[in-house]
Amino acid sequence: MMKNMPIPESAISSSLPPMNTICVKSGYALGPEGSFFKSARPLRIEIEGMRLLSPAQIKDHLLNRTSLEEIKMLIEEEADPSYIYRGKIRIDNDYYSLVDVDFRCRDSGTILRANLADDLADLREGDGAHLYSGTKDDFVGHIETRVCGGISKGRLVISHGILSGRYNVHLDVAAGEEF
């Protein structure tokens, strides 16, 4: 019989690529729509980004005997980096992970689109190395926000659970900040 043993912290962090916090925003979700008792629920969004270098580029560097430290420097110094995003959202005291995050800046403002998955049990216990591995059927909703002209508004839809419904989202935007 095998015992369940926690994986040491160093083993987890060494196998995962470094993530940098891109933005943290607070605000409220007003709703749900159609409810007699609409309320402003506190909302907090955190987005993390991981810079990427394509596998073909890494392979070319390794074939040219570039050291891993030099490859890391190339990733960090890349002029037009690519990112993979992930995040989490807290509404009242409920937590969801943000999956399939589309976070981009355009001339018309900053746009955030993501699906919500109810799988943050590991994050509630302090495991910051959680990566989503579910399916599309696991989504419990989605969020879309846009910052335009210093105002950040959007829509949040939750299809399961006690918070199910459609909400209007309002996020704080500091002066001169674009999300």
C-alpha positions as CSV (number, residue, x, y, z in Angstrom):
1,M,0.0,0.0,0.0
2,M,1.4,3.4,-1.0
3,K,1.1,6.4,1.2
4,N,0.1,9.8,-0.2
5,M,3.0,12.1,0.2
6,P,3.2,15.7,-0.7
7,I,5.7,16.6,-3.5
8,P,8.5,18.8,-2.1
9,E,8.2,22.5,-3.1
10,S,11.5,22.5,-4.9
11,A,10.4,19.7,-7.2
12,I,7.2,21.6,-8.2
13,S,8.8,25.0,-8.8
14,S,11.7,23.6,-10.8
15,S,9.5,21.8,-13.3
16,L,7.1,24.7,-14.0
17,P,8.1,27.7,-16.0
18,P,8.2,31.0,-14.1
19,M,5.0,33.0,-14.1
20,N,4.9,36.8,-13.6
21,T,1.8,38.6,-12.3
22,I,0.6,40.8,-15.2
23,C,-2.3,42.5,-13.4
24,V,-4.4,42.4,-10.3
25,K,-7.7,44.3,-10.3
26,S,-10.5,44.7,-7.8
27,G,-14.0,45.8,-8.2
28,Y,-17.5,44.4,-8.0
29,A,-20.0,42.3,-9.9
30,L,-23.6,43.7,-9.9
31,G,-26.3,41.2,-10.2
32,P,-27.5,38.7,-10.9
33,E,-29.7,40.2,-13.6
34,G,-33.4,39.5,-13.3
35,S,-33.1,39.0,-9.5
36,F,-35.3,41.0,-7.2
37,F,-32.3,41.4,-4.8
38,K,-29.4,42.7,-6.9
39,S,-26.2,43.1,-5.0
40,A,-22.7,44.4,-5.5
41,R,-20.4,41.4,-4.9
42,P,-16.7,42.1,-4.3
43,L,-14.6,40.8,-7.2
44,R,-10.8,40.4,-7.6
45,I,-9.0,39.2,-10.7
46,E,-5.4,38.1,-10.9
47,I,-3.7,37.4,-14.3
48,E,-0.3,35.7,-14.6
49,G,1.7,35.5,-17.8
50,M,4.5,33.2,-18.9
51,R,6.9,34.4,-21.6
52,L,7.5,31.8,-24.4
53,L,10.2,30.9,-26.8
54,S,9.0,28.4,-29.4
55,P,10.3,24.8,-29.2
56,A,11.9,25.2,-32.6
57,Q,13.9,28.2,-31.4
58,I,15.0,26.4,-28.3
59,K,16.0,23.3,-30.3
60,D,18.1,25.6,-32.7
61,H,19.8,27.2,-29.7
62,L,20.6,23.8,-28.1
63,L,22.0,22.5,-31.4
64,N,24.3,25.5,-31.6
65,R,25.5,24.6,-28.0
66,T,23.8,27.6,-26.4
67,S,23.7,27.1,-22.6
68,L,20.4,27.0,-20.7
69,E,21.4,30.2,-18.9
70,E,21.9,31.9,-22.3
71,I,18.5,30.6,-23.6
72,K,16.8,31.9,-20.4
73,M,18.4,35.4,-21.1
74,L,17.1,35.2,-24.7
75,I,13.6,34.6,-23.5
76,E,13.8,37.4,-21.0
77,E,15.3,39.9,-23.6
78,E,13.0,39.0,-26.5
79,A,11.8,42.3,-28.1
80,D,8.3,41.0,-29.0
81,P,7.5,38.2,-26.5
82,S,4.7,35.8,-26.7
83,Y,2.8,35.0,-23.5
84,I,0.5,32.3,-22.2
85,Y,-1.9,33.6,-19.5
86,R,-3.7,32.0,-16.6
87,G,-5.5,33.5,-13.7
88,K,-7.9,33.3,-10.9
89,I,-11.0,35.2,-9.8
90,R,-12.6,35.6,-6.4
91,I,-16.3,36.6,-6.2
92,D,-17.4,37.1,-2.6
93,N,-15.7,34.1,-1.0
94,D,-15.9,31.8,-4.0
95,Y,-12.8,31.1,-6.1
96,Y,-12.6,30.1,-9.8
97,S,-9.7,29.6,-12.1
98,L,-9.5,31.6,-15.4
99,V,-9.0,29.3,-18.3
100,D,-8.3,29.9,-22.0
101,V,-7.4,33.5,-21.0
102,D,-7.3,36.0,-23.9
103,F,-5.6,39.1,-22.6
104,R,-4.6,41.8,-25.1
105,C,-4.1,45.5,-25.6
106,R,-5.5,47.2,-28.6
107,D,-5.9,50.8,-29.7
108,S,-9.5,50.6,-28.5
109,G,-8.4,49.4,-25.0
110,T,-7.4,46.3,-23.1
111,I,-9.6,43.2,-23.4
112,L,-9.8,40.3,-21.1
113,R,-11.8,37.2,-22.1
114,A,-11.7,33.9,-20.1
115,N,-13.7,30.9,-19.1
116,L,-14.2,30.1,-15.4
117,A,-13.5,26.6,-14.0
118,D,-14.5,25.6,-10.5
119,D,-11.3,23.7,-9.7
120,L,-9.4,25.9,-7.3
121,A,-9.4,23.5,-4.3
122,D,-5.6,23.2,-4.7
123,L,-5.2,27.0,-4.7
124,R,-7.3,27.4,-1.6
125,E,-4.8,25.1,0.2
126,G,-1.9,27.3,-0.9
127,D,-0.6,25.3,-3.9
128,G,0.5,28.1,-6.3
129,A,1.6,25.6,-8.9
130,H,-1.9,24.6,-10.1
131,L,-2.4,24.3,-13.8
132,Y,-5.8,23.6,-15.3
133,S,-6.2,20.2,-16.9
134,G,-9.9,19.8,-17.2
135,T,-12.2,19.8,-20.2
136,K,-14.6,22.4,-21.7
137,D,-17.5,20.7,-19.9
138,D,-15.8,21.7,-16.6
139,F,-16.4,25.4,-17.3
140,V,-18.9,27.1,-15.0
141,G,-19.0,30.4,-16.8
142,H,-17.1,33.1,-18.6
143,I,-16.0,36.7,-18.2
144,E,-15.3,39.5,-20.6
145,T,-14.0,43.0,-19.7
146,R,-12.8,46.0,-21.6
147,V,-10.9,49.1,-20.5
148,C,-11.7,52.0,-22.7
149,G,-11.3,55.7,-21.7
150,G,-10.3,54.9,-18.2
151,I,-13.4,52.9,-17.5
152,S,-13.3,49.1,-17.0
153,K,-16.6,47.3,-17.5
154,G,-17.7,43.9,-18.6
155,R,-20.0,40.9,-18.2
156,L,-19.7,37.8,-16.1
157,V,-21.8,34.7,-16.6
158,I,-21.9,31.9,-14.0
159,S,-24.0,28.9,-15.0
160,H,-23.6,26.7,-11.9
161,G,-23.8,27.0,-8.2
162,I,-25.1,29.5,-5.7
163,L,-23.8,32.5,-7.7
164,S,-25.3,31.4,-11.0
165,G,-26.6,34.3,-13.1
166,R,-25.4,37.2,-15.3
167,Y,-23.5,40.1,-13.7
168,N,-22.2,43.5,-14.8
169,V,-18.6,43.9,-13.8
170,H,-16.9,47.2,-12.8
171,L,-13.2,47.2,-12.1
172,D,-11.0,49.8,-10.6
173,V,-8.6,51.5,-13.1
174,A,-5.9,53.9,-11.8
175,A,-5.2,57.1,-13.6
176,G,-3.0,56.5,-16.7
177,E,-3.4,52.7,-16.3
178,E,-4.8,50.5,-19.0
179,F,-5.8,47.4,-16.9
